[in-house]
Amino acid sequence: MPELPEVESVRRGLEGARLRAPVAEVWRSRARLRIGAAWDRRHEHVSALLGATPQTIARRGKLLVWTFAAADAGEPLGLLVHLGMTGRFEFAGDARARPPHTHLELRFADRRKLRFVDPRRFGALRVAPLATLWATPPLSELGDEPFDPAFDGERLRARLGESRRPVRDALLDQRAVAGIGNIYAVEALWEAGVPPLAPCVRLGPGAWARLAAALVTVLARGLAAGGTTIRDYRGVDGNAGGGEEGLRAYGREGSPCPRCGATLRRFESGGRGGAACPREQRLGRGKIP
Ligand SMILES: [Zn+2]
């Protein structure tokens, strides 16, 4: 599943395309996308983009927020995009037929066509006045942004310090910290030497500080590599990311720990696995300093 670095890479790819011509045509497949409280097909309203002009694109957690100037010079619209598991954007020339699993196609007045393709259909789309999007879930419920300069161990501890959930599972809660999925959670816990299954309440201030710093480190590493190649992630240019070789723990169970040489061991929690170092991430008794 695309996490913060992959979504940010998509954002940069779309920004780089410099789309500034009004939307001349909106096509939407009949297929349903993600279903959930904040994601209802009746609230998609993608046809409202007709005549609107694309502007800048923001990212919040794993979500893209694309600003469009309204056709009638009214309040700006926002297109909220969740890439889900396999969602991606691609440009197409005029002649090419829509590939399977295309769910949205925007044709712009400069004749460029942008498609949202999503084979697994866990992605989601929503168009609303920009201010409304920011003020309502899921955007309004998101926790700290890891690259925010104010993000640190104290912030993380304030959000999660009382929780009895395993710290790996808690990191996946977008209301605590936004943009983290299983891959970067596993990587950050290894980087920080924190046991993934430790209940949050057992982490001391030092462990929270190391974890916050490690999150920023592994996310920045993933971003520098253009996102990981896990699953079906693709950038806007169609190229897979190059970050998989950069992973130190995730998917490496049975291999030596890059830091101490102990054999990395698989763990499971909440139906999602990962790998950890049995020596440096050992869950003993008492506080994790
Ligand atoms: Zn180790």
Boltz pocket constraint, residues with backbone or C-beta under 6 A from the ligand:
constraints:
  - pocket:
      binder: B
      contacts: [[A, 257], [A, 258], [A, 259], [A, 260], [A, 261], [A, 262], [A, 277], [A, 278], [A, 279], [A, 280]]
      max_distance: 6.0
